[in-house]
Amino acid sequence: MTAITLKSKVLRMTDAEFEAFCLEQRDLKIERNSNGDILIMTPTYSDTGRYNIEILRQLANWNVEMSQGQVFDSSTGFTLPNNAVRSPDASWIAQSRWDALSEKQQKSFAPIAPDFVVELKSATDHLPTLQEKMHEWIGNGVKLGWLIDVESQNVEIYQADGSSQKILDFDQNLSGSPVLPGFVLELPRLKL
């Protein structure tokens, strides 16, 4: 998603003000970076939405079978340790970590970095911005992240240790182990 940064003293908000702003602007996808800048995200194109739901379907099906955590969609915001509020296209949190949050925290922009995130590059996205966001996810505690570019048919895999690798073949499956034991994303289904 393309981000528009609005830099204004008026838009520098406390956590409570940011939450109220998001509630007032329900039709917008809004994030906040670690500097406090408000980011308004453009809607994705229809094909990206279709790819995203396929990724979520596969992740949710695995999660139902394994019952080890919670799956979240692209409209879910998380408050990261660096104070950014970010929304990945898909994410998963181990049940024990989710249960450690209070009910109030779970019903807000939960103060937790997911264990696993997916960012799906849309035609409107700028790749370096998404790569920066992936580094931010990992730097804030995400154990595994995938940056998927369906158009170029490649995936960048980001690991908790800071390493990354690129897969240039959508004719294979992508394993989420060991973070997501037994989860395999069927990349060929994203080419359909």
Contact map, one row per residue, 1 for C-alpha under 8 A:
111000000000000000000000000000000000000011110000000000000000000000000000000000000000000000000000000000000000000000000000110110000000000000000000000000000000000000000000000000000000000000000000
111100000000000000000000000000000000000011000000000000000000000000000000000000000000000000000000000000000000000000000000000111000000000000000000000000000000000000000000000000000000000000000000
111110000000000000000000000000000000001111000000000000000000000000000000000000000000000000000000000000000000000000000000000000000000000000000000000000000000000000000000000000000000000000000000
011111000000000000000000000000000000001110000000000000000000000000000000000000000000000000000000000000000000000000000000000000000000000000000000000000000000000000000000000000000000000000000000
001111100000000000000000000000000000111100000000000000000000000000000000000000000000000000000000000000000000000000000000000000000000000000000000000000000000000000000000000000000000000000000000
000111110010000000000000000000000000111100000000000000000000000000000000000000000000000000000000000000000000000000000000000000000000000000000000000000000000000000000000000000000000000000000000
000011111011000000000000000000000000110000000000000000000000000000000000000000000000000000000000000000000000000000000000000000000000000000000000000000000000000000000000000000000000000000000000
000001111111000000000000000000000000000000000000000000000000000000000000000000000000000000000000000000000000000000000000000000000000000000000000000000000000000000000000000000000000000000000000
000000111111000000000000000000000000000000000000000000000000000000000000000000000000000000000000000000000000000000000000000000000000000000000000000000000000000000000000000000000000000000000000
000000011111100000000000000000000000000000000000000000000000000000000000000000000000000000000000000000000000000000000000000000000000000000000000000000000000000000000000000000000000000000000000
000001111111100000000000000000000000110000000000000000000000000000000000000000000000000000000000000000000000000000000000000000000000000000000000000000000000000000000000000000000000000000000000
000000111111110000000000000000000001110000000000000000000000000000000000000000000000000000000000000000000000000000000000000000000000000000000000000000000000000000000000000000000000000000000000
000000000111111111000000000000000001000000000000000000000000000000000000000000000000000000000000000000000000000000000000000000000000000000000000000000000000000000000000000000000000000000000000
000000000001111111000000000000000000000000000000000000000000000000000000000000000000000000000000000000000000000000000000000000000000000000000000000000000000000000000000000000000000000000000000
000000000000111111100000000000000000000000000000000000000000000000000000000000000000000000000000000000000000000000000000000000000000000000000000000000000000000000000000000000000000000000000000
000000000000111111110000000000000000000000000000000000000000000000000000000000000000000000000000000000000000000000000000000000000000000000000000000000000000000000000000000000000000000000000000
000000000000111111111000000000000000000000000000000000000000000000000000000000000000000000000000000000000000000000000000000000000000000000000000000000000000000000000000000000000000000000000000
000000000000111111111100000000000000000000000000000000000000000000000000000000000000000000000000000000000000000000000000000000000000000000000000000000000000000000000000000000000000000000000000
000000000000001111111110000000000000000000000000000000000000000000000000000000000000000000000000000000000000000000000000000000000000000000000000000000000000000000000000000000000000000000000000
000000000000000111111111000000000000000000000000000000000000000000000000000000000000000000000000000000000000000000000000000000000000000000000000000000000000000000000000000000000000000000000000
000000000000000011111111100000000000000000000000000000000000000000000000000000000000000000000000000000000000000000000000000000000000000000000000000000000000000000000000000000000000000000000000
000000000000000001111111110101000000000000000000000000000000000000000000000000000000000000000000000000000000000000000000000000000000000000000000000000000000000000000000000000000000000000000000
000000000000000000111111110000000000000000000000000000000000000000000000000000000000000000000000000000000000000000000000000000000000000000000000000000000000000000000000000000000000000000000000
000000000000000000011111110000000000000000000000000000000000000000000000000000000000000000000000000000000000000000000000000000000000000000000000000000000000000000000000000000000000000000000000
000000000000000000001111111100000000000000000000000000000000000000000000000000000000000000000000000000000000000000000000000000000000000000000000000000000000000000000000000000000000000000000000
000000000000000000000111111110000000000000000000000000000000000000000000000000000000000000000000000000000000000000000000000000000000000000000000000000000000000000000000000000000000000000000000
000000000000000000000000111110000000000000000000000000000000000000000000000000000000000000000000000000000000000000000000000000000000000000000000000000000000000000000000000000000000000000000000
000000000000000000000100111111000000000110000000000000000000000000000000000000000000000000000000000000000000000000000000000000000000000000000000000000000000000000000000000000000000000000000000
000000000000000000000000011111100000000111100000000000000000000000000000001000000000000000000000000000000000000000000000000000000000000000000000000000000000000000000000000000000000000000000000
000000000000000000000100000111110000011110000000000000000000000000000000000000000000000000000000000000000000000000000000000000000000000000000000000000000000000000000000000000000000000000000000
000000000000000000000000000011111000011110000000000000000000000000000000000010000001111000000000000000000000000000000000000000000000000000000000000000000000000000000000000000000000000000000000
000000000000000000000000000001111111111000000000000000000000000000000000000000000001110000000000000000000000000000000000000000000000000000000000000000000000000000000000000000000000000000000000
000000000000000000000000000000111111111000000000000000000000000000000000000000000011110000000000000000000000000000000000000000000000000000000000000000000000000000000000000000000000000000000000
000000000000000000000000000000011111100000000000000000000000000000000000000000000111100000000000000000000000000000000000000000000000000000000000000000000000000000000000000000000000000000000000
000000000000000000000000000000011111100000000000000000000000000000000000000000000001000000000000000000000000000000000000000000000000000000000000000000000000000000000000000000000000000000000000
000000000001100000000000000000011111110000000000000000000000000000000000000000000011000000000000000000000000000000000000000000000000000000000000000000000000000000000000000000000000000000000000
000011100011000000000000000000011111111000000000000000000000000000000000000000000000000000000000000000000000000000000000000000000000000000000000000000000000000000000000000000000000000000000000
000011100011000000000000000001111001111100000000000000000000000000000000000000000000000000000000000000000000000000000000000000000000000000000000000000000000000000000000000000000000000000000000
001111000000000000000000000001111000111110000000000000000000000000000000000000000000000000000000000000000000000000000000000000000000000000000000000000000000000000000000000000000000000000000000
001111000000000000000000000111100000011111000000000000000000000000000000000000000000000000000000000000000000000000000000000000000000000000000000000000000000000000000000000000000000000000000000
111100000000000000000000000111100000001111100000000000000000000000000000000000000000000000000000000000000000000000000000000000000000000000000000000000000000000000000000000000000000000000000000
111000000000000000000000000010000000000111110000000000000000000000000000000000000000000000000000000000000000000000000000000000000000000000000000000000000000000000000000000000000000000000000000
100000000000000000000000000010000000000011111000000000000000000000000000000000000000000000000000000000000000000000000000000000000000000000000000000000000000000000000000000000000000000000000000
100000000000000000000000000000000000000001111101100000000000000000000000000000000000000000000000000000000000000000000000010100000000000000000000000000000000000000000000000000000000000000000000
000000000000000000000000000000000000000000111111100000000000000000000000000000000000000000000000000000000000000000000000011100000000000000000000000000000000000000000000000000000000000000000000
000000000000000000000000000000000000000000011111110000000000000000000000000000000000000000000000000000000000000000000000000000000000000000000000000000000000000000000000000000000000000000000000
000000000000000000000000000000000000000000001111111000000000000000000000000000000000000000000000000000000000000000000000000000000000000000000000000000000000000000000000000000000000000000000000
000000000000000000000000000000000000000000011111111100000000000000000000000000000000000000000000000000000000000000000001110000000000000000000000000000000000000000000000000000000000000000000000
000000000000000000000000000000000000000000011111111110000000000000000000000000000000000000000000000000000000000000000000000000000000000000000000000000000000000000000000000000000000000000000000
000000000000000000000000000000000000000000000111111111000000000000000000000000000000000000000000000000000000000000000000000000000000000000000000000000000000000000000000000000000000000000000000
000000000000000000000000000000000000000000000011111111100000000000000000000000000000000000000000000000000000000000000000000000000000000000000000000000000000000000000000000000000000000000000100
000000000000000000000000000000000000000000000001111111110000000000000000000000000000000011000000000000000000000000000001000000000000000000000000000000000000000000000000000000000000000000000000
000000000000000000000000000000000000000000000000111111111000000000000000000000000000000000000000000000000000000000000000000000000000000000000000000000000000000000000000000000000000000000000000
000000000000000000000000000000000000000000000000011111111100000000000000000000000000000000000000000000000000000000000000000000000000000000000000000000000000000000000000000000000000000000001100
000000000000000000000000000000000000000000000000001111111110000000000000000000000000000001000000000000000000000000000000000000000000000000000000000000000000000000000000000000000000000010000000
000000000000000000000000000000000000000000000000000111111111000000000000100000000000000001000000000000000000000000000000000000000000000000000000000000000000000000000000000000000000000000000000
000000000000000000000000000000000000000000000000000011111111100000000000000000000000000000000000000000000000000000000000000000000000000000000000000000000000000000000000000000000000000000000000
000000000000000000000000000000000000000000000000000001111111110000000000000000000000000000000000000000000000000000000000000000000000000000000000000000000000000000000000000000000000000010000000
000000000000000000000000000000000000000000000000000000111111111000000010000000000000000000000000000000000000000000000000000000000000000000000000000000000000000000000000000000000000001010000000
000000000000000000000000000000000000000000000000000000011111111100000010000000000000000000000000000000000000000000000000000000000000000000000000000000000000000000000000000000000000000000000000
000000000000000000000000000000000000000000000000000000001111111110000000000000000000000000000000000000000000000000000000000000000000000000000000000000000000000000000000000000000000000000000000
000000000000000000000000000000000000000000000000000000000111111111000000000000000000000000000000000000000000000000000000000000000000000000000000000000000000000000000000000000000000011000000000
000000000000000000000000000000000000000000000000000000000011111111111110000000000000000000000000000000000000000000000000000000000000000000000000000000000000000000000000000000000000000000000000
000000000000000000000000000000000000000000000000000000000001111111100000000000000000000000000000000000000000000000000000000000000000000000000000000000000000000000000000000000000000000000000000
000000000000000000000000000000000000000000000000000000000000111111100000000000000000000000000000000000000000000000000000000000000000000000000000000000000000000000000000000000000000000000000000
000000000000000000000000000000000000000000000000000000000000011111110000000000000000000000000000000000000000000000000000000000000000000000000000000000000000000000000000000000000000000000000000
000000000000000000000000000000000000000000000000000000000000001111111000000000000000000000000000000000000000000000000000000000000000000000000000000000000000000000000000000000000000000000000000
000000000000000000000000000000000000000000000000000000000000001001111100000000000000000000000110000000000000000000000000000000000000000000000000000000000000000000000000000000000000000000000000
000000000000000000000000000000000000000000000000000000000000001000111110000000000000000000011111010000000000000000000000000000000000000000000000000000000000000000000000000000000000000000000000
000000000000000000000000000000000000000000000000000000000000001000011111000000000000000000011110010000000000000000000000000000000000000000000000000000000000000000000000000000000000000000000000
000000000000000000000000000000000000000000000000000000000011001000001111100000000000000001111000000000000000000000000000000000000000000000000000000000000000000000000000000000000000000000000000
000000000000000000000000000000000000000000000000000000000000000000000111110100000000000001110000000000000000000000000000000000000000000000000000000000000000000000000000000000000000000000000000
000000000000000000000000000000000000000000000000000000010000000000000011111100000000000111100000000000000000000000000000000000000000000000000000000000000000000000000000000000000000000000000000
000000000000000000000000000000000000000000000000000000000000000000000001111100000000001111000000000000000000000000000000000000000000000000000000000000000000000000000000000000000000000000000000
000000000000000000000000000010000000000000000000000000000000000000000000111110000000001110000000000000000000000000000000000000000000000000000000000000000000000000000000000000000000000000000000
000000000000000000000000000000000000000000000000000000000000000000000001111111000000001100000000000000000000100000000000000000000000000000000000000000000000000000000000000000000000000000000000
000000000000000000000000000000100000000000000000000000000000000000000000001111100000111100000000000000000000110000000000000000000000000000000000000000000000000000000000000000000000000000000000
000000000000000000000000000000000000000000000000000000000000000000000000000111110000111000000000000000000000111110000000000000000000000000000000000000000000000000000000000000000000000000000000
000000000000000000000000000000000000000000000000000000000000000000000000000011111011110000000000000000000000111110000000000000000000000000000000000000000000000000000000000000000000000000000000
000000000000000000000000000000000000000000000000000000000000000000000000000001111111110000000000000000000000001110000000000000000000000000010000000000000000000000000000000000000000000000000000
000000000000000000000000000000000000000000000000000000000000000000000000000000111111000000000000000000000000001110000000000000000000000000010000000000000000000000000000000000000000000000000000
000000000000000000000000000000000100000000000000000000000000000000000000000000011111000000000000000000000000000000000000000000000000000000010000000000000000000000000000000000000000000000000000
000000000000000000000000000000001101000000000000000000000000000000000000000000111111100000000000000000000000000000000000000000000000000000000000000000000000000000000000000000000000000000000000
000000000000000000000000000000111111000000000000000000000000000000000000000000111111110000000000000000000000000000000000000000000000000000000000000000000000000000000000000000000000000000000000
000000000000000000000000000000111100000000000000000000000000000000000000000011110011111000000000000000000000100000000000000000000000000000000000000000000000000000000000000000000000000000000000
000000000000000000000000000000111000000000000000000000000000000000000000000011110001111100000000000000000000000000000000000000000000000000000000000000000000000000000000000000000000000000000000
000000000000000000000000000000100000000000000000000000000000000000000000011111000000111110000000000000000000000000000000000000000000000000000000000000000000000000000000000000000000000000000000
000000000000000000000000000000000000000000000000000000000000000000000000111110000000011111100000000000000000000000001110000000000000000000000000000000000000000000000000000000000000000000000000
000000000000000000000000000000000000000000000000000100000000000000000000111000000000001111100000000000000000000000001111000000000000000000000000000000000000000000000000000000000000000000000000
000000000000000000000000000000000000000000000000000100110000000000000011110000000000000111110000000000000000000000001110000000000000000000000000000000000000000000000000000000000000000000000000
000000000000000000000000000000000000000000000000000000000000000000000011100000000000000111111000000000000000000001111100000000000000000000000000000000000000000000000000000000000000000000000000
000000000000000000000000000000000000000000000000000000000000000000001111000000000000000001111100000000000000000001111000000000000000000000000000000000000000000000000000000000000000000000000000
000000000000000000000000000000000000000000000000000000000000000000001110000000000000000000111110110000000000000001110000000000000000000000000000000000000000000000000000000000000000000000000000
000000000000000000000000000000000000000000000000000000000000000000011100000000000000000000011111110000000000000000100000000000000000000000000000000000000000000000000000000000000000000000000000
000000000000000000000000000000000000000000000000000000000000000000011100000000000000000000001111111000000000000000000000000000000000000000000000000000000000000000000000000000000000000000000000
000000000000000000000000000000000000000000000000000000000000000000001000000000000000000000000111111100000000000000000000000000000000000000000000000000000000000000000000000000000000000000000000
000000000000000000000000000000000000000000000000000000000000000000000000000000000000000000001111111110000000000000000000000000000000000000000000000000000000000000000000000000000000000000000000
000000000000000000000000000000000000000000000000000000000000000000001100000000000000000000001111111110000100000000000000000000000000000000000000000000000000000000000000000000000000000000000000
000000000000000000000000000000000000000000000000000000000000000000000000000000000000000000000011111111000000000000000000000000000000000000000000000000000000000000000000000000000000000000000000
000000000000000000000000000000000000000000000000000000000000000000000000000000000000000000000001111111000000000000000000000000000000000000000000000000000000000000000000000000000000000000000000
000000000000000000000000000000000000000000000000000000000000000000000000000000000000000000000000111111101100010000000000000000000000000000000000000000000000000000000000000000000000000000000000
000000000000000000000000000000000000000000000000000000000000000000000000000000000000000000000000001111111100000000000000000000000000000000000000000000000000000000000000000000000000000000000000
000000000000000000000000000000000000000000000000000000000000000000000000000000000000000000000000000011111110000000000000000000000000000000000000000000000000000000000000000000000000000000000000
000000000000000000000000000000000000000000000000000000000000000000000000000000000000000000000000000001111111000000000000000000000000000000000000000000000000000000000000000000000000000000000000
000000000000000000000000000000000000000000000000000000000000000000000000000000000000000000000000000011111111111000000000000000000000000000000000000000000000000000000000000000000000000000000000
000000000000000000000000000000000000000000000000000000000000000000000000000000000000000000000000010011111111110000000000000000000000000000000000000000000000000000000000000000000000000000000000
000000000000000000000000000000000000000000000000000000000000000000000000000000000000000000000000000000111111110000000000000000000000000000000000000000000000000000000000000000000000000000000000
000000000000000000000000000000000000000000000000000000000000000000000000000000000000000000000000000000011111110000000000000000000000000000000000000000000000000000000000000000000000000000000000
000000000000000000000000000000000000000000000000000000000000000000000000000111100000100000000000000000001111111000000000000000000000000000000000000000000000000000000000000000000000000000000000
000000000000000000000000000000000000000000000000000000000000000000000000000011100000000000000000000010001111111100000000000000000000000000000000000000000000000000000000000000000000000000000000
000000000000000000000000000000000000000000000000000000000000000000000000000001111000000000000000000000001000111110000000000000000000000000000000000000000000000000000000000000000000000000000000
000000000000000000000000000000000000000000000000000000000000000000000000000001111000000000000000000000000000011111000000000000000000000000000000000000000000000000000000000000000000000000000000
000000000000000000000000000000000000000000000000000000000000000000000000000001111000000000000000000000000000001111100000000000000000000010011100000000000000000000000000000000000000000000000000
000000000000000000000000000000000000000000000000000000000000000000000000000000000000000000111000000000000000000111111000000000000000000000001110000000000000000000000000000000000000000000000000
000000000000000000000000000000000000000000000000000000000000000000000000000000000000000000111100000000000000000011111000000000000000000000001111000000000000000000000000000000000010000000000000
000000000000000000000000000000000000000000000000000000000000000000000000000000000000000000111000000000000000000001111100000000000000000000000111100000000000000000000000000000000010000000000000
000000000000000000000000000000000000000000000000000000000000000000000000000000000000000111110000000000000000000001111110000000000000000010000101110000000000000000000000000000000000000000000000
000000000000000000000000000000000000000000000000000000000000000000000000000000000000000111100000000000000000000000011111000000000000000000000000111100000000000000000000000000000000000000000000
000000000000000000000000000000000000000000000000000000000000000000000000000000000000000111000000000000000000000000001111100000000100010000000000111100000000000000000000000000000000000000000000
000000000000000000000000000000000000000000000001000100000000000000000000000000000000000010000000000000000000000000000111110000000000000000000000001111000000000000000000000000000000000000000000
100000000000000000000000000000000000000000000001000000000000000000000000000000000000000000000000000000000000000000000011111110100100000000000000001111000000000000000000000000000000000000000000
100000000000000000000000000000000000000000011001000000000000000000000000000000000000000000000000000000000000000000000001111110000000000000000000000010000000000000000000000000000000000000000000
000000000000000000000000000000000000000000001000000000000000000000000000000000000000000000000000000000000000000000000000111110000000000000000000000000100000000000000000000000000000000000000000
110000000000000000000000000000000000000000011000000000000000000000000000000000000000000000000000000000000000000000000000111111000000000000000000000000000000000000000000000000000000000000000000
110000000000000000000000000000000000000000000000000000000000000000000000000000000000000000000000000000000000000000000000111111101100000000000000000000000000000000000000000000000000000000000000
010000000000000000000000000000000000000000000000000000000000000000000000000000000000000000000000000000000000000000000000000111111100000000000000000000000000000000000000000000000000000000000000
000000000000000000000000000000000000000000000000000000000000000000000000000000000000000000000000000000000000000000000000100011111110000000000000000000000000000000000000000000000000000000000000
000000000000000000000000000000000000000000000000000000000000000000000000000000000000000000000000000000000000000000000000000001111111000000000000000000000000000000000000000000000000000000000000
000000000000000000000000000000000000000000000000000000000000000000000000000000000000000000000000000000000000000000000000000011111111100000000000000000000000000000000000000000000000000000000000
000000000000000000000000000000000000000000000000000000000000000000000000000000000000000000000000000000000000000000000010100011111111110000000000001000000000000000000000000000000000000000000000
000000000000000000000000000000000000000000000000000000000000000000000000000000000000000000000000000000000000000000000000000000111111111000000000001000000000000000000000000000000000000000000000
000000000000000000000000000000000000000000000000000000000000000000000000000000000000000000000000000000000000000000000000000000011111111100000000000000000000000000000000000000000000000000000000
000000000000000000000000000000000000000000000000000000000000000000000000000000000000000000000000000000000000000000000000000000001111111110000000000000000000000000000000000000000000000000000000
000000000000000000000000000000000000000000000000000000000000000000000000000000000000000000000000000000000000000000000010000000000111111111000000101000000000010000000000000000000000000000000000
000000000000000000000000000000000000000000000000000000000000000000000000000000000000000000000000000000000000000000000000000000000011111111100000000000000000010001000000000000000000000000000000
000000000000000000000000000000000000000000000000000000000000000000000000000000000000000000000000000000000000000000000000000000000001111111110000000000000000000000000000000000000000000000000000
000000000000000000000000000000000000000000000000000000000000000000000000000000000000000000000000000000000000000010001000000000000000111111111100100000000000000000000000000000000000000000000000
000000000000000000000000000000000000000000000000000000000000000000000000000000000000000000000000000000000000000000000000000000000000011111111111100000000000011101000000000000000000000000000000
000000000000000000000000000000000000000000000000000000000000000000000000000000000000000000000000000000000000000000000000000000000000001111111100000000000000000101000000000000000000000000000000
000000000000000000000000000000000000000000000000000000000000000000000000000000011100000000000000000000000000000010000000000000000000000111111100000000000000000000000000000000000000000000000000
000000000000000000000000000000000000000000000000000000000000000000000000000000000000000000000000000000000000000011100000000000000000000011111110000000000000000100000000000000000000000000000000
000000000000000000000000000000000000000000000000000000000000000000000000000000000000000000000000000000000000000011111000000000000000000011111111100000000000000100000000000000000000000000000000
000000000000000000000000000000000000000000000000000000000000000000000000000000000000000000000000000000000000000001110000000000000000000001001111100000000000001100000000000000000010000000000000
000000000000000000000000000000000000000000000000000000000000000000000000000000000000000000000000000000000000000000111000000000000000000001000111110000000000111100000000000000010010000000000000
000000000000000000000000000000000000000000000000000000000000000000000000000000000000000000000000000000000000000000011110000000000000010011000111111000000000111000000000000000000000000000000000
000000000000000000000000000000000000000000000000000000000000000000000000000000000000000000000000000000000000000000001110000000000000000000000001111100000011110000000000000000000000000000000000
000000000000000000000000000000000000000000000000000000000000000000000000000000000000000000000000000000000000000000000111100000000110010000000000111110000011100000000000000000000000000000000000
000000000000000000000000000000000000000000000000000000000000000000000000000000000000000000000000000000000000000000000111100000000000000000000000011111001111000000000000000000000000000000000000
000000000000000000000000000000000000000000000000000000000000000000000000000000000000000000000000000000000000000000000001110000000000000000000000001111111110000000000000000000000000000000000000
000000000000000000000000000000000000000000000000000000000000000000000000000000000000000000000000000000000000000000000001100000000000000000000000000111111100000000000000000000000000000000000110
000000000000000000000000000000000000000000000000000000000000000000000000000000000000000000000000000000000000000000000000001000000000000000000000000011111000000000000000000000000000000000000000
000000000000000000000000000000000000000000000000000000000000000000000000000000000000000000000000000000000000000000000000000000000000000000000000000011111100000000000000000000000000000000000000
000000000000000000000000000000000000000000000000000000000000000000000000000000000000000000000000000000000000000000000000000000000000000000000000000111111110000000000001110000000000000000000000
000000000000000000000000000000000000000000000000000000000000000000000000000000000000000000000000000000000000000000000000000000000000000000000000000111011111000000000111110000000000000000000000
000000000000000000000000000000000000000000000000000000000000000000000000000000000000000000000000000000000000000000000000000000000000000000000000011110001111100000000111000000000000000000000000
000000000000000000000000000000000000000000000000000000000000000000000000000000000000000000000000000000000000000000000000000000000000000000000000011100000111110000011110000000000000000000000000
000000000000000000000000000000000000000000000000000000000000000000000000000000000000000000000000000000000000000000000000000000000000000000000001111000000011111000011110000000000000000000000000
000000000000000000000000000000000000000000000000000000000000000000000000000000000000000000000000000000000000000000000000000000000000011001000001110000000001111101111000000000000000000000000000
000000000000000000000000000000000000000000000000000000000000000000000000000000000000000000000000000000000000000000000000000000000000000001000011100000000000111111110000000000000000000000000000
000000000000000000000000000000000000000000000000000000000000000000000000000000000000000000000000000000000000000000000000000000000000000001101111000000000000011111100000000000000000000000000000
000000000000000000000000000000000000000000000000000000000000000000000000000000000000000000000000000000000000000000000000000000000000000000000000000000000000001111100000000000000000000000000000
000000000000000000000000000000000000000000000000000000000000000000000000000000000000000000000000000000000000000000000000000000000000001001100000000000000000011111110000000000000000000000000000
000000000000000000000000000000000000000000000000000000000000000000000000000000000000000000000000000000000000000000000000000000000000000000000000000000000000011111111000000000000000000000000000
000000000000000000000000000000000000000000000000000000000000000000000000000000000000000000000000000000000000000000000000000000000000000000000000000000000001111001111100000000000000000000000000
000000000000000000000000000000000000000000000000000000000000000000000000000000000000000000000000000000000000000000000000000000000000000000000000000000000001110000111110000000000000000000000000
000000000000000000000000000000000000000000000000000000000000000000000000000000000000000000000000000000000000000000000000000000000000000000000000000000000111100000011111000000000000000000000000
000000000000000000000000000000000000000000000000000000000000000000000000000000000000000000000000000000000000000000000000000000000000000000000000000000000111100000001111100000000000000000000000
000000000000000000000000000000000000000000000000000000000000000000000000000000000000000000000000000000000000000000000000000000000000000000000000000000001110000000000111110000000000000000000000
000000000000000000000000000000000000000000000000000000000000000000000000000000000000000000000000000000000000000000000000000000000000000000000000000000001100000000000011111100000000000000000000
000000000000000000000000000000000000000000000000000000000000000000000000000000000000000000000000000000000000000000000000000000000000000000000000000000001100000000000001111110000000000000110010
000000000000000000000000000000000000000000000000000000000000000000000000000000000000000000000000000000000000000000000000000000000000000000000000000000000000000000000000111110000000000000110000
000000000000000000000000000000000000000000000000000000000000000000000000000000000000000000000000000000000000000000000000000000000000000000000000000000000000000000000000111111000000000001110000
000000000000000000000000000000000000000000000000000000000000000000000000000000000000000000000000000000000000000000000000000000000000000000000000000000000000000000000000011111100000000111110000
000000000000000000000000000000000000000000000000000000000000000000000000000000000000000000000000000000000000000000000000000000000000000000000000000000000000000000000000000111110000000111100000
000000000000000000000000000000000000000000000000000000000000000000000000000000000000000000000000000000000000000000000000000000000000000000000000000000000000000000000000000011111000011110000000
000000000000000000000000000000000000000000000000000000000000000000000000000000000000000000000000000000000000000000000000000000000000000000000001000000000000000000000000000001111111111110000000
000000000000000000000000000000000000000000000000000000000000000000000000000000000000000000000000000000000000000000000000000000000000000000000000000000000000000000000000000000111111111000000000
000000000000000000000000000000000000000000000000000000000000000000000000000000000000000000000000000000000000000000000000000000000000000000000000000000000000000000000000000000011111100000000000
000000000000000000000000000000000000000000000000000000000000000000000000000000000000000000000000000000000000000000110000000000000000000000000011000000000000000000000000000000011111100000000000
000000000000000000000000000000000000000000000000000000000000000000000000000000000000000000000000000000000000000000000000000000000000000000000000000000000000000000000000000000011111111000000000
000000000000000000000000000000000000000000000000000000000000000000000000000000000000000000000000000000000000000000000000000000000000000000000000000000000000000000000000000000011111111000000000
000000000000000000000000000000000000000000000000000000000000010000000000000000000000000000000000000000000000000000000000000000000000000000000000000000000000000000000000000000111001111100000000
000000000000000000000000000000000000000000000000000000000010010000000000000000000000000000000000000000000000000000000000000000000000000000000000000000000000000000000000000000111001111110000000
000000000000000000000000000000000000000000000000000000000000000000000000000000000000000000000000000000000000000000000000000000000000000000000000000000000000000000000000000011110000011111000000
000000000000000000000000000000000000000000000000000000100110000000000000000000000000000000000000000000000000000000000000000000000000000000000000000000000000000000000000000011110000001111100000
000000000000000000000000000000000000000000000000000000000000000000000000000000000000000000000000000000000000000000000000000000000000000000000000000000000000000000000000000111000000000111111100
000000000000000000000000000000000000000000000000000000000000000000000000000000000000000000000000000000000000000000000000000000000000000000000000000000000000000000000000011111000000000011111110
000000000000000000000000000000000000000000000000000000000000000000000000000000000000000000000000000000000000000000000000000000000000000000000000000000000000000000000000011110000000000001111111
000000000000000000000000000000000000000000000000000001000000000000000000000000000000000000000000000000000000000000000000000000000000000000000000000000000000000000000000000000000000000001111111
000000000000000000000000000000000000000000000000001001000000000000000000000000000000000000000000000000000000000000000000000000000000000000000000000001000000000000000000000000000000000001111111
000000000000000000000000000000000000000000000000000000000000000000000000000000000000000000000000000000000000000000000000000000000000000000000000000001000000000000000000010000000000000000111111
000000000000000000000000000000000000000000000000000000000000000000000000000000000000000000000000000000000000000000000000000000000000000000000000000000000000000000000000000000000000000000011111
